[in-house]
């Protein structure tokens, strides 16, 4: 079937438009695009444990130490990281207070699969919870109330008395 002259004339224009759209989508997903919020994905410079906790709907306990937080502006979703240390009994009470919909599971050994989260805890100078042994972990909510899409928790004992709490939220 032969195409009409008008269709042949449109083809180069359509190819240019499609190429431009595809290139901009590709750049946006690889972080090469600059939009209204800057480079995507990018780490917010002003994230604090209090500001991230507020976005997660979580109050960081006053007794928490080694508080670390990060907020990553994403292409479609934003990711929030919050980590802090508590005495193990306080960490247990914190988890109970979050009221996970399903009981946390205990994992004795690190996961064998490679873990490459889009917003890694290594940004905070911490190991990924999936790479650690003796971790309790699970979903707190998905979907969550408000704008938060999901919230996951992991709790890892640092020693006999202190545990680190890891929270990862998607906004």
DSSP file (Angstrom, degrees, kcal/mol; ACC not computed):
  #  RESIDUE AA STRUCTURE BP1 BP2  ACC     N-H-->O    O-->H-N    N-H-->O    O-->H-N    TCO  KAPPA ALPHA  PHI   PSI    X-CA   Y-CA   Z-CA
    1    1 A X              0   0    0      0, 0.0     2,-0.3     0, 0.0     0, 0.0   0.000 360.0 360.0 360.0 128.2    0.0    0.0    0.0
    2    2 A X        -     0   0    0      1,-0.0     2,-0.3     0, 0.0     0, 0.0  -0.613 360.0-129.3 -85.8 143.8    1.4    3.4   -1.1
    3    3 A X        -     0   0    0     -2,-0.3    -1,-0.0     1,-0.1     2,-0.0  -0.664  27.0-109.8 -90.5 150.9    1.2    6.3    1.3
    4    4 A X     >  -     0   0    0     -2,-0.3     4,-2.0     1,-0.1     3,-0.4  -0.332  27.6-109.5 -74.1 158.8   -0.1    9.6    0.1
    5    5 A X  H  > S+     0   0    0      1,-0.2     4,-1.9     2,-0.2     5,-0.1   0.851 118.9  55.6 -57.3 -35.2    2.1   12.6   -0.5
    6    6 A X  H  > S+     0   0    0      2,-0.2     4,-1.4     1,-0.2    -1,-0.2   0.882 107.1  48.9 -69.2 -35.3    0.6   14.3    2.6
    7    7 A X  H  > S+     0   0    0     -3,-0.4     4,-1.6     2,-0.2    -1,-0.2   0.899 110.3  51.4 -67.3 -40.3    1.4   11.4    4.9
    8    8 A X  H  X S+     0   0    0     -4,-2.0     4,-0.7     1,-0.2    -2,-0.2   0.860 108.7  52.0 -64.8 -34.5    5.0   11.3    3.6
    9    9 A X  H  X S+     0   0    0     -4,-1.9     4,-0.6     1,-0.2    -1,-0.2   0.828 110.5  48.3 -70.6 -32.0    5.3   15.0    4.3
   10   10 A X  H  X S+     0   0    0     -4,-1.4     4,-2.5     1,-0.2     3,-0.3   0.800  93.3  77.9 -77.0 -29.3    4.1   14.6    7.9
   11   11 A X  H  X S+     0   0    0     -4,-1.6     4,-2.4     1,-0.2     5,-0.2   0.876  92.8  47.4 -54.2 -48.5    6.4   11.7    8.7
   12   12 A X  H  X S+     0   0    0     -4,-0.7     4,-2.1     1,-0.2    -1,-0.2   0.906 113.5  49.4 -61.9 -38.3    9.6   13.7    9.2
   13   13 A X  H  X S+     0   0    0     -4,-0.6     4,-2.3    -3,-0.3    -2,-0.2   0.911 111.5  48.1 -65.1 -42.4    7.8   16.2   11.5
   14   14 A X  H  X S+     0   0    0     -4,-2.5     4,-2.9     1,-0.2     5,-0.2   0.905 110.5  52.3 -63.8 -41.2    6.2   13.4   13.5
   15   15 A X  H  X S+     0   0    0     -4,-2.4     4,-2.5    -5,-0.3    -2,-0.2   0.896 109.5  49.0 -62.5 -40.5    9.6   11.7   13.9
   16   16 A X  H  X S+     0   0    0     -4,-2.1     4,-2.3     2,-0.2    -1,-0.2   0.932 113.6  46.1 -65.1 -45.0   11.2   15.0   15.1
   17   17 A X  H  X S+     0   0    0     -4,-2.3     4,-2.5     2,-0.2    -2,-0.2   0.939 115.0  46.5 -63.8 -47.3    8.4   15.5   17.7
   18   18 A X  H  X S+     0   0    0     -4,-2.9     4,-2.9     1,-0.2     5,-0.2   0.905 111.7  51.8 -62.1 -41.6    8.5   11.9   18.9
   19   19 A X  H  X S+     0   0    0     -4,-2.5     4,-2.4    -5,-0.2    -1,-0.2   0.904 110.6  48.1 -61.5 -41.5   12.3   12.0   19.1
   20   20 A X  H  X S+     0   0    0     -4,-2.3     4,-2.2     2,-0.2    -2,-0.2   0.920 113.1  47.4 -64.8 -44.6   12.2   15.1   21.2
   21   21 A X  H  X S+     0   0    0     -4,-2.5     4,-2.3     1,-0.2    -2,-0.2   0.936 114.0  47.0 -62.8 -47.1    9.6   13.7   23.5
   22   22 A X  H  X S+     0   0    0     -4,-2.9     4,-2.5     1,-0.2    -2,-0.2   0.893 111.5  51.1 -63.6 -39.9   11.5   10.4   24.0
   23   23 A X  H  X S+     0   0    0     -4,-2.4     4,-2.5    -5,-0.2    -1,-0.2   0.904 110.7  48.3 -64.9 -40.1   14.7   12.2   24.6
   24   24 A X  H  X S+     0   0    0     -4,-2.2     4,-2.1     2,-0.2    -2,-0.2   0.890 112.3  49.0 -69.4 -36.4   13.2   14.4   27.3
   25   25 A X  H  X S+     0   0    0     -4,-2.3     4,-2.0     2,-0.2    -2,-0.2   0.918 112.3  48.9 -65.0 -42.2   11.6   11.4   28.9
   26   26 A X  H  X S+     0   0    0     -4,-2.5     4,-1.3     1,-0.2     6,-0.2   0.913 111.6  48.7 -64.0 -43.1   14.9    9.5   28.8
   27   27 A X  H  X>S+     0   0    0     -4,-2.5     5,-2.3     1,-0.2     6,-1.1   0.893 110.2  52.2 -64.2 -39.0   16.8   12.5   30.3
   28   28 A X  H ><5S+     0   0    0     -4,-2.1     3,-0.5     4,-0.2    -1,-0.2   0.885 109.8  47.7 -66.4 -38.0   14.2   12.9   33.1
   29   29 A X  H 3<5S+     0   0    0     -4,-2.0    -1,-0.2     1,-0.2    -2,-0.2   0.726 112.5  48.9 -78.4 -19.3   14.4    9.3   34.2
   30   30 A X  H 3<5S-     0   0    0     -4,-1.3    -1,-0.2    -5,-0.2    -2,-0.2   0.482 116.3-110.0 -96.3  -2.0   18.2    9.3   34.2
   31   31 A X  T <<5S+     0   0    0     -4,-0.6    -3,-0.2    -3,-0.5    -4,-0.1   0.596  88.7 114.4  88.6  10.0   18.5   12.4   36.2
   32   32 A X      < +     0   0    0     -5,-2.3     2,-0.3    -6,-0.2    -4,-0.2   0.504  54.3  90.7 -90.7  -4.4   19.8   14.6   33.4
   33   33 A X        -     0   0    0     -6,-1.1     7,-1.1     7,-0.4     2,-0.6  -0.648  64.5-147.9 -93.4 147.0   16.8   16.8   33.2
   34   34 A X  E     +A   39   0A   0     -2,-0.3     5,-0.2     5,-0.2     2,-0.1  -0.966  28.2 164.8-115.7 119.5   16.4   20.0   35.1
   35   35 A X  E >   -A   38   0A   0      3,-1.7     3,-1.5    -2,-0.6     4,-0.0  -0.307  57.2 -65.8-115.0-160.6   12.8   20.8   36.1
   36   36 A X  T 3  S+     0   0    0      1,-0.3     3,-0.1    -2,-0.1    -2,-0.0   0.804 134.7  43.9 -62.4 -30.0   11.1   23.2   38.5
   37   37 A X  T 3  S-     0   0    0      1,-0.4    -1,-0.3     5,-0.0     2,-0.2   0.305 117.2-111.5 -99.1   9.5   12.6   21.3   41.5
   38   38 A X  E <  S+A   35   0A   0     -3,-1.5    -3,-1.7     2,-0.0    -1,-0.4  -0.577  72.8   1.4  95.9-162.3   16.1   21.0   40.0
   39   39 A X  E    S-A   34   0A   0     -5,-0.2     2,-0.4    -2,-0.2    -5,-0.2  -0.355  85.3-106.8 -65.1 140.3   17.9   17.9   38.9
   40   40 A X  S    S+     0   0    0     -7,-1.1    -7,-0.4     1,-0.2    34,-0.1  -0.961 100.7  24.1-119.1 131.3   15.8   14.7   39.3
   41   41 A X  S    S+     0   0    0     32,-0.8     2,-0.3    -2,-0.4    33,-0.2   0.703  90.8 154.3 -74.4 157.6   16.3   12.7   41.4
   42   42 A X  E     -B   73   0B   0     31,-1.9    31,-2.9    -2,-0.1     2,-0.5  -0.989  42.7-115.3-147.3 153.8   18.1   15.0   43.8
   43   43 A X  E     -B   72   0B   0     -2,-0.3     2,-0.3    29,-0.2    29,-0.2  -0.778  30.9-122.9 -92.1 130.6   18.7   15.1   47.6
   44   44 A X    >   -     0   0    0     27,-3.3     3,-0.7    -2,-0.5    27,-0.4  -0.549  14.1-151.1 -70.4 132.9   17.1   18.0   49.5
   45   45 A X  T 3  S+     0   0    0     -2,-0.3    -1,-0.1     1,-0.2    -2,-0.0   0.719  89.6  54.9 -78.3 -21.3   19.8   19.9   51.3
   46   46 A X  T 3  S+     0   0    0     25,-0.1    -1,-0.2     2,-0.0     2,-0.2   0.215  72.5 133.2-101.8  15.6   17.6   21.1   54.2
   47   47 A X    <   +     0   0    0     -3,-0.7     2,-0.3    24,-0.1    22,-0.2  -0.475  29.4 178.4 -69.7 132.4   16.2   17.7   55.3
   48   48 A X     >  -     0   0    0     -2,-0.2     4,-2.8    20,-0.1     5,-0.3  -0.886  43.8-108.7-126.0 160.5   16.3   17.2   59.1
   49   49 A X  H  > S+     0   0    0     -2,-0.3     4,-2.3     1,-0.2     5,-0.2   0.884 121.5  49.6 -55.6 -37.1   15.1   14.3   61.3
   50   50 A X  H  > S+     0   0    0      2,-0.2     4,-2.2     1,-0.2    -1,-0.2   0.927 112.6  44.8 -69.1 -44.3   12.2   16.5   62.5
   51   51 A X  H  > S+     0   0    0      2,-0.2     4,-1.9     1,-0.2    -2,-0.2   0.902 117.3  44.5 -68.6 -40.0   11.1   17.6   59.0
   52   52 A X  H  X S+     0   0    0     -4,-2.8     4,-2.1     2,-0.2    -1,-0.2   0.916 112.1  53.0 -69.2 -42.2   11.4   14.1   57.5
   53   53 A X  H  X>S+     0   0    0     -4,-2.3     5,-3.2    -5,-0.3     4,-1.0   0.904 108.1  51.5 -57.3 -41.9    9.6   12.7   60.6
   54   54 A X  H ><5S+     0   0    0     -4,-2.2     3,-0.6     1,-0.2    -1,-0.2   0.918 109.9  48.2 -62.5 -43.9    6.8   15.1   60.1
   55   55 A X  H 3<5S+     0   0    0     -4,-1.9    -1,-0.2     1,-0.2    -2,-0.2   0.837 113.5  48.4 -65.8 -31.8    6.4   14.1   56.4
   56   56 A X  H 3<5S-     0   0    0     -4,-2.1    -1,-0.2     2,-0.2    -2,-0.2   0.635 113.3-120.5 -79.7 -13.8    6.4   10.5   57.5
   57   57 A X  T <<5S+     0   0    0     -4,-1.0     2,-0.4    -3,-0.6    -3,-0.2   0.806  73.8 124.6  76.4  30.2    3.8   11.2   60.2
   58   58 A X      < -     0   0    0     -5,-3.2     2,-0.6    -6,-0.2    -1,-0.3  -0.976  56.0-141.8-127.1 132.9    6.3    9.9   62.8
   59   59 A X        -     0   0    0     -2,-0.4     2,-0.4    -3,-0.1    -9,-0.1  -0.853  21.9-131.0 -94.9 122.9    7.6   11.7   65.9
   60   60 A X        -     0   0    0     -2,-0.6     7,-0.0   -11,-0.1    -6,-0.0  -0.582  33.4-110.4 -70.4 123.8   11.2   11.0   66.6
   61   61 A X    >   -     0   0    0     -2,-0.4     3,-1.9     1,-0.1    -1,-0.1  -0.240  17.1-126.3 -57.4 142.3   11.5   10.1   70.2
   62   62 A X  T 3  S+     0   0    0      1,-0.3    -1,-0.1    -3,-0.0    -2,-0.1   0.786 110.2  55.5 -59.8 -28.2   13.2   12.7   72.4
   63   63 A X  T 3  S+     0   0    0      2,-0.0    -1,-0.3    24,-0.0    -2,-0.1   0.474  81.4 120.1 -85.7  -1.5   15.6   10.0   73.7
   64   64 A X    <   -     0   0    0     -3,-1.9     2,-0.3    22,-0.1    22,-0.2  -0.362  43.9-167.3 -66.3 141.0   16.7    9.0   70.1
   65   65 A X  E     + C   0  85B   0     20,-2.4    20,-3.0     1,-0.2    -2,-0.0  -0.747  61.5  33.2-120.2 171.4   20.4    9.4   69.4
   66   66 A X  E    S-     0   0B   0     -2,-0.3     2,-0.3    18,-0.2    -1,-0.2   0.911  78.5-170.7  47.7  52.2   22.4    9.4   66.1
   67   67 A X  E     +     0   0B   0     -3,-0.2     2,-0.3    17,-0.2    17,-0.2  -0.576   9.7 173.6 -77.9 130.4   19.5   10.9   64.2
   68   68 A X  E     + C   0  83B   0     15,-3.0    15,-2.7    -2,-0.3     2,-0.3  -0.997   2.8 173.1-139.5 142.5   19.9   10.9   60.4
   69   69 A X  E     - C   0  82B   0     -2,-0.3     2,-0.3    13,-0.2    13,-0.2  -0.994   8.1-179.3-149.4 153.1   17.5   11.9   57.7
   70   70 A X  E     - C   0  81B   0     11,-2.2    11,-2.9    -2,-0.3     2,-0.4  -0.990  11.1-158.1-151.3 150.7   17.3   12.5   54.0
   71   71 A X  E     - C   0  80B   0    -27,-0.4   -27,-3.3    -2,-0.3     2,-0.6  -0.992  10.2-161.7-132.3 122.4   14.7   13.5   51.5
   72   72 A X  E     -BC  43  79B   0      7,-3.2     7,-2.0    -2,-0.4     2,-0.6  -0.923  12.9-142.4-111.0 119.0   15.0   12.6   47.8
   73   73 A X  E     -B   42   0B   0    -31,-2.9   -31,-1.9    -2,-0.6   -32,-0.8  -0.681  30.6-164.6 -74.8 119.6   13.0   14.5   45.2
   74   74 A X        -     0   0    0     -2,-0.6     4,-0.1   -33,-0.2    -1,-0.0  -0.546  32.1-111.4-105.5 171.6   12.1   11.9   42.7
   75   75 A X  S    S-     0   0    0     -2,-0.2     3,-0.1   -46,-0.1    -1,-0.1   0.917 112.4  -3.9 -65.3 -45.3   10.8   12.0   39.1
   76   76 A X  S    S+     0   0    0      1,-0.4     2,-0.3    -3,-0.0    -1,-0.1   0.734 138.0  27.3-116.1 -46.5    7.4   10.6   40.1
   77   77 A X        -     0   0    0     -4,-0.1    -1,-0.4    72,-0.0     2,-0.3  -0.881  69.9-133.7-119.2 151.6    7.6    9.8   43.9
   78   78 A X        -     0   0    0     -2,-0.3    93,-3.0    -5,-0.2     2,-0.4  -0.783  18.8-145.1 -98.8 148.7    9.7   11.3   46.6
   79   79 A X  E     -CD  72 170B   0     -7,-2.0    -7,-3.2    -2,-0.3     2,-0.4  -0.936   8.5-160.8-118.2 141.0   11.6    9.1   49.1
   80   80 A X  E     -CD  71 169B   0     89,-2.7    89,-2.6    -2,-0.4     2,-0.4  -0.968   3.3-167.4-122.5 133.0   12.2    9.8   52.7
   81   81 A X  E     +CD  70 168B   0    -11,-2.9   -11,-2.2    -2,-0.4     2,-0.4  -0.965   9.5 171.9-121.0 136.1   14.8    8.2   54.9
   82   82 A X  E     +CD  69 167B   0     85,-2.3    85,-3.1    -2,-0.4     2,-0.3  -0.983   2.5 170.1-143.7 130.3   14.9    8.4   58.7
   83   83 A X  E     +CD  68 166B   0    -15,-2.7   -15,-3.0    -2,-0.4     2,-0.3  -0.998   5.8 152.3-141.3 144.1   17.2    6.5   61.0
   84   84 A X  E     - D   0 165B   0     81,-1.7    81,-3.3    -2,-0.3     2,-0.4  -0.975  35.0-114.4-161.1 165.2   18.0    6.8   64.7
   85   85 A X  E     +CD  65 164B   0    -20,-3.0   -20,-2.4    -2,-0.3     2,-0.3  -0.863  31.5 167.9-111.3 144.4   19.1    4.8   67.7
   86   86 A X  E     - D   0 163B   0     77,-2.5    77,-2.9    -2,-0.4   -22,-0.1  -0.934  47.1 -83.8-141.0 161.9   17.1    4.0   70.8
   87   87 A X  E  >  - D   0 162B   0     -2,-0.3     4,-2.6    75,-0.2    75,-0.3  -0.423  51.8-110.4 -60.6 151.0   17.5    1.6   73.7
   88   88 A X  H  > S+     0   0    0     73,-2.9     4,-2.4     1,-0.2     5,-0.2   0.891 118.6  50.6 -58.7 -42.3   16.0   -1.7   72.6
   89   89 A X  H  > S+     0   0    0     72,-0.3     4,-2.1     1,-0.2    -1,-0.2   0.903 112.1  48.4 -61.7 -37.4   13.0   -1.5   74.9
   90   90 A X  H  > S+     0   0    0      2,-0.2     4,-2.5     1,-0.2    -2,-0.2   0.887 109.8  52.1 -67.5 -38.1   12.3    2.0   73.6
   91   91 A X  H  X S+     0   0    0     -4,-2.6     4,-2.3     2,-0.2    -2,-0.2   0.910 109.4  49.8 -63.2 -41.6   12.7    0.8   70.0
   92   92 A X  H  X S+     0   0    0     -4,-2.4     4,-2.2    -5,-0.2    -2,-0.2   0.914 112.1  47.5 -62.2 -42.7   10.2   -2.0   70.7
   93   93 A X  H  X S+     0   0    0     -4,-2.1     4,-2.3     2,-0.2    -2,-0.2   0.869 109.6  54.2 -66.5 -36.2    7.7    0.5   72.2
   94   94 A X  H  X S+     0   0    0     -4,-2.5     4,-1.3     2,-0.2    -2,-0.2   0.933 109.2  47.4 -62.0 -46.5    8.2    2.8   69.2
   95   95 A X  H >X>S+     0   0    0     -4,-2.3     4,-0.8     1,-0.2     3,-0.6   0.931 111.6  50.6 -60.7 -46.5    7.3    0.0   66.8
   96   96 A X  H ><5S+     0   0    0     -4,-2.2     3,-1.0     1,-0.2    -1,-0.2   0.898 107.2  55.1 -58.7 -41.1    4.3   -0.9   68.8
   97   97 A X  H 3<5S+     0   0    0     -4,-2.3    -1,-0.2     1,-0.3    -2,-0.2   0.776 101.0  58.0 -64.7 -27.3    3.2    2.8   68.8
   98   98 A X  H <<5S-     0   0    0     -4,-1.3    -1,-0.3    -3,-0.6    -2,-0.2   0.685  98.1-145.7 -74.8 -17.7    3.4    2.8   65.0
   99   99 A X  T <<5 -     0   0    0     -3,-1.0    -3,-0.1    -4,-0.8    -2,-0.1   0.954  11.5-147.0  52.4  63.8    0.8    0.0   64.9
  100  100 A X      < -     0   0    0     -5,-0.5    40,-0.2     1,-0.1    41,-0.1  -0.296  11.6-131.3 -57.9 143.5    2.0   -2.0   61.9
  101  101 A X  S    S+     0   0    0     39,-1.0     2,-0.4    38,-0.3    -1,-0.1   0.817  95.3  31.1 -67.3 -30.0   -0.9   -3.6   60.0
  102  102 A X  S    S-     0   0    0     37,-0.7    -1,-0.1    38,-0.0     3,-0.1  -0.981 100.9 -98.3-128.7 141.2    1.0   -6.9   60.0
  103  103 A X        -     0   0    0     -2,-0.4    36,-0.1     1,-0.1    34,-0.1  -0.259  47.0-103.5 -57.4 140.9    3.5   -8.1   62.6
  104  104 A X        -     0   0    0     34,-0.1     2,-0.3     1,-0.1    34,-0.2  -0.339  33.9-130.6 -64.7 147.4    7.1   -7.4   61.7
  105  105 A X  E     -E  137   0B   0     32,-2.7    32,-2.6    -3,-0.1     2,-0.5  -0.741  12.2-130.1 -99.2 150.4    9.1  -10.4   60.5
  106  106 A X  E     -E  136   0B   0     -2,-0.3     2,-0.5    30,-0.2    30,-0.2  -0.866  17.5-167.0-101.7 131.4   12.5  -11.4   61.8
  107  107 A X  E     -E  135   0B   0     28,-3.2    28,-2.7    -2,-0.5    27,-0.1  -0.980   5.6-170.9-118.0 120.5   15.3  -12.1   59.3
  108  108 A X        +     0   0    0     -2,-0.5    26,-1.0    26,-0.2     2,-0.3   0.817  69.9  41.0 -80.2 -32.1   18.4  -13.8   60.8
  109  109 A X  S    S-     0   0    0     24,-0.3    23,-0.1    26,-0.1    26,-0.1  -0.825  91.6 -97.5-118.8 154.2   20.7  -13.5   57.8
  110  110 A X        -     0   0    0     -2,-0.3    21,-0.2    21,-0.2     2,-0.1  -0.293  52.1 -93.3 -61.3 153.7   21.3  -10.7   55.3
  111  111 A X        -     0   0    0     19,-2.8    -1,-0.1    21,-0.2     4,-0.1  -0.439  26.3-144.1 -66.5 143.9   19.4  -11.0   52.0
  112  112 A X  S    S+     0   0    0     -2,-0.1    -1,-0.1    -3,-0.1     3,-0.1   0.811  74.6  87.9 -79.5 -31.1   21.4  -12.8   49.3
  113  113 A X  S    S-     0   0    0      1,-0.1     2,-0.2    -3,-0.0    -2,-0.1  -0.327  92.3 -99.7 -69.3 150.6   20.1  -10.7   46.5
  114  114 A X        -     0   0    0      2,-0.0     2,-0.6     1,-0.0    -1,-0.1  -0.513  36.3-148.3 -66.7 134.7   21.8   -7.4   45.6
  115  115 A X        +     0   0    0     -2,-0.2     2,-0.2    -4,-0.1    13,-0.1  -0.940  26.9 163.6-112.2 118.4   20.0   -4.5   47.1
  116  116 A X        -     0   0    0     -2,-0.6    -2,-0.0     4,-0.0     4,-0.0  -0.623  15.4-173.1-132.4  74.9   20.0   -1.2   45.2
  117  117 A X        -     0   0    0     -2,-0.2     3,-0.4     1,-0.1    -2,-0.0  -0.309  32.1-124.4 -67.1 153.4   17.3    1.0   46.5
  118  118 A X  S    S+     0   0    0      1,-0.3     2,-0.5     2,-0.0    -1,-0.1   0.811 110.4  35.4 -68.4 -28.7   16.6    4.3   44.6
  119  119 A X  S    S-     0   0    0    -39,-0.1    -1,-0.3   -47,-0.0     2,-0.1  -0.809  91.2-163.1-123.1  89.1   17.2    6.2   47.9
  120  120 A X    >   -     0   0    0     -2,-0.5     3,-1.7    -3,-0.4     4,-0.2  -0.430  27.7-134.3 -80.5 146.1   19.9    4.3   49.8
  121  121 A X  G > >S+     0   0    0      1,-0.3     3,-2.0     2,-0.2     5,-1.8   0.671 100.5  80.8 -65.3 -16.8   20.6    4.6   53.5
  122  122 A X  G > 5S+     0   0    0      1,-0.3     3,-1.7     3,-0.2    -1,-0.3   0.778  77.7  70.0 -61.6 -23.1   24.3    4.8   52.4
  123  123 A X  G < 5S+     0   0    0     -3,-1.7    -1,-0.3     1,-0.3    -2,-0.2   0.798 102.0  45.1 -59.9 -27.1   23.5    8.4   51.6
  124  124 A X  G < 5S-     0   0    0     -3,-2.0    -1,-0.3    -4,-0.2    -2,-0.2   0.331 126.7-103.3 -96.4   5.4   23.3    8.7   55.4
  125  125 A X  T < 5S+     0   0    0     -3,-1.7     2,-0.3     1,-0.3    -3,-0.2   0.724  84.2 121.7  79.9  21.7   26.5    6.7   56.0
  126  126 A X      < -     0   0    0     -5,-1.8    -1,-0.3    -6,-0.1    -2,-0.2  -0.831  65.8-110.0-117.7 154.5   24.6    3.6   57.0
  127  127 A X        -     0   0    0     -2,-0.3     2,-0.2    -3,-0.1     5,-0.1  -0.467  45.0 -97.8 -72.8 152.4   24.4    0.1   55.7
  128  128 A X    >   -     0   0    0      1,-0.1     3,-1.9    -2,-0.1     4,-0.3  -0.545  27.6-128.2 -69.4 136.3   21.2   -1.0   54.0
  129  129 A X  G >  S+     0   0    0      1,-0.3     3,-1.5    -2,-0.2    -1,-0.1   0.825 108.1  62.8 -55.7 -31.3   19.0   -2.9   56.5
  130  130 A X  G 3  S+     0   0    0      1,-0.3   -19,-2.8   -20,-0.1    -1,-0.3   0.719  99.3  54.4 -67.4 -19.8   18.6   -5.7   53.9
  131  131 A X  G <  S+     0   0    0     -3,-1.9     2,-0.3   -21,-0.2    -1,-0.3   0.435  96.2  86.2 -93.3   0.9   22.4   -6.3   54.1
  132  132 A X  S <  S-     0   0    0     -3,-1.5     3,-0.2    -4,-0.3   -21,-0.2  -0.716  72.3-128.1-103.1 150.5   22.3   -6.8   57.9
  133  133 A X  S    S+     0   0    0     -2,-0.3   -24,-0.3     1,-0.2   -25,-0.2  -0.478  83.8  29.8 -85.9 166.4   21.7   -9.9   60.0
  134  134 A X  S    S+     0   0    0    -26,-1.0    23,-0.8     1,-0.2     2,-0.4   0.937  81.2 156.3  53.4  61.8   19.1  -10.1   62.8
  135  135 A X  E     -EF 107 156B   0    -28,-2.7   -28,-3.2    -3,-0.2     2,-0.5  -0.955  37.1-151.4-122.0 135.1   16.6   -7.5   61.5
  136  136 A X  E     +EF 106 155B   0     19,-2.3    19,-2.9    -2,-0.4     2,-0.3  -0.908  35.7 161.6 -97.5 133.0   12.9   -7.1   62.3
  137  137 A X  E     +EF 105 154B   0    -32,-2.6   -32,-2.7    -2,-0.5     2,-0.3  -0.971   7.0 123.1-151.0 161.5   11.2   -5.5   59.3
  138  138 A X  E     - F   0 153B   0     15,-2.1    15,-2.7    -2,-0.3     2,-0.4  -0.966  53.8 -59.8 166.8-178.7    7.9   -4.9   57.6
  139  139 A X  E     - F   0 152B   0     -2,-0.3   -37,-0.7    13,-0.2   -38,-0.3  -0.742  27.2-173.3 -90.5 130.4    5.4   -2.6   56.2
  140  140 A X  E    S-     0   0B   0     11,-3.3   -39,-1.0    -2,-0.4     2,-0.3   0.879  73.1 -18.0 -84.9 -48.4    3.8    0.0   58.5
  141  141 A X  E     - F   0 151B   0     10,-1.4    10,-2.3   -41,-0.1    -1,-0.4  -0.988  51.7-159.0-157.4 151.4    1.2    1.2   56.0
  142  142 A X  E    S+ F   0 150B   0      1,-0.9     8,-0.2    -2,-0.3     2,-0.1  -0.558  96.0  19.5-171.8 105.8    0.5    1.2   52.2
  143  143 A X  S    S-     0   0    0      6,-0.6    -1,-0.9     5,-0.2     2,-0.2   0.627  96.0-164.8 -75.7 162.0   -1.3    3.3   51.4
  144  144 A X        -     0   0    0      4,-1.5    -1,-0.1    -3,-0.3     2,-0.1  -0.567  30.1 -82.1-105.1 171.0   -0.9    5.5   54.4
  145  145 A X  S >  S+     0   0    0     -2,-0.2     3,-0.8     2,-0.1    -1,-0.1  -0.399  97.8   5.2 -68.6 152.3   -3.1    8.4   55.6
  146  146 A X  T 3  S-     0   0    0      1,-0.2    -2,-0.1    -2,-0.1    -3,-0.1  -0.437 127.0 -30.8  74.7-146.6   -2.4   11.7   54.0
  147  147 A X  T 3  S+     0   0    0     -2,-0.1     2,-0.3   -92,-0.1    -1,-0.2   0.570 102.4 110.3 -87.7 -10.0    0.0   12.0   51.1
  148  148 A X    <   -     0   0    0     -3,-0.8    -4,-1.5     1,-0.2    23,-0.3  -0.509  47.7-167.1 -72.1 127.6    2.4    9.2   52.2
  149  149 A X        -     0   0    0     21,-2.8    -6,-0.6    -2,-0.3     2,-0.3   0.892  66.7 -10.4 -80.2 -42.6    2.1    6.2   49.8
  150  150 A X  E     -FG 142 170B   0     20,-1.4    20,-2.2    -7,-0.2     2,-0.4  -0.994  51.5-158.3-156.7 157.0    4.0    3.7   52.0
  151  151 A X  E     -FG 141 169B   0    -10,-2.3   -11,-3.3    -2,-0.3   -10,-1.4  -0.971  12.1-174.5-142.6 124.2    6.1    3.4   55.1
  152  152 A X  E     -FG 139 168B   0     16,-2.6    16,-2.1    -2,-0.4     2,-0.3  -0.856   5.9-160.8-116.0 152.9    8.5    0.5   55.8
  153  153 A X  E     -FG 138 167B   0    -15,-2.7   -15,-2.1    -2,-0.3     2,-0.3  -0.969   9.8-176.3-133.0 148.6   10.5   -0.1   59.0
  154  154 A X  E     -FG 137 166B   0     12,-2.1    12,-3.2    -2,-0.3     2,-0.4  -0.988   8.0-162.5-139.3 140.6   13.5   -2.1   59.9
  155  155 A X  E     -FG 136 165B   0    -19,-2.9   -19,-2.3    -2,-0.3     2,-0.4  -0.990   8.9-177.6-127.7 124.5   15.0   -2.5   63.4
  156  156 A X  E     -FG 135 164B   0      8,-2.6     8,-3.3    -2,-0.4     2,-0.3  -0.981  25.9-127.1-126.0 125.2   18.5   -3.8   63.9
  157  157 A X  E     - G   0 163B   0    -23,-0.8     6,-0.3    -2,-0.4     3,-0.1  -0.550  16.1-169.5 -70.4 127.6   20.2   -4.4   67.3
  158  158 A X  S    S-     0   0    0      4,-2.8     2,-0.2    -2,-0.3     5,-0.2   0.789  72.2 -29.0 -84.0 -30.8   23.5   -2.5   67.5
  159  159 A X  S    S-     0   0    0      3,-1.6    -1,-0.2     0, 0.0     0, 0.0  -0.832  90.4 -61.5-160.4-162.2   24.4   -4.4   70.7
  160  160 A X  S    S+     0   0    0     -2,-0.2     3,-0.1     1,-0.2   -72,-0.0   0.697 131.6  27.9 -69.3 -18.1   22.6   -5.9   73.7
  161  161 A X  S    S+     0   0    0      1,-0.2   -73,-2.9   -73,-0.1     2,-0.4   0.680 112.9  56.8-116.8 -23.3   21.1   -2.6   74.8
  162  162 A X  E     -D   87   0B   0    -75,-0.3    -4,-2.8   -74,-0.1    -3,-1.6  -0.915  52.9-172.1-123.9 139.7   20.7   -0.3   71.7
  163  163 A X  E     -DG  86 157B   0    -77,-2.9   -77,-2.5    -2,-0.4     2,-0.5  -0.941  19.3-132.8-125.6 149.9   18.9   -0.8   68.4
  164  164 A X  E     -DG  85 156B   0     -8,-3.3    -8,-2.6    -2,-0.3     2,-0.5  -0.882  16.5-149.8-101.8 133.8   18.8    1.3   65.2
  165  165 A X  E     -DG  84 155B   0    -81,-3.3   -81,-1.7    -2,-0.5     2,-0.5  -0.893   9.7-165.4-102.5 129.1   15.4    2.1   63.7
  166  166 A X  E     -DG  83 154B   0    -12,-3.2   -12,-2.1    -2,-0.5     2,-0.4  -0.969   5.4-174.4-114.2 126.7   15.3    2.6   59.9
  167  167 A X  E     -DG  82 153B   0    -85,-3.1   -85,-2.3    -2,-0.5     2,-0.4  -0.986   3.9-175.9-122.1 133.7   12.2    4.2   58.3
  168  168 A X  E     -DG  81 152B   0    -16,-2.1   -16,-2.6    -2,-0.4     2,-0.3  -0.982   9.0-178.7-129.4 120.0   11.7    4.5   54.5
  169  169 A X  E     -DG  80 151B   0    -89,-2.6   -89,-2.7    -2,-0.4     2,-0.5  -0.871  19.7-148.5-118.9 152.0    8.7    6.3   53.1
  170  170 A X  E      DG  79 150B   0    -20,-2.2   -21,-2.8    -2,-0.3   -20,-1.4  -0.986 360.0 360.0-118.4 124.5    7.5    7.0   49.7
  171  171 A X              0   0    0    -93,-3.0   -92,-0.1    -2,-0.5    -1,-0.1   0.349 360.0 360.0-109.5 360.0    5.6   10.2   49.3
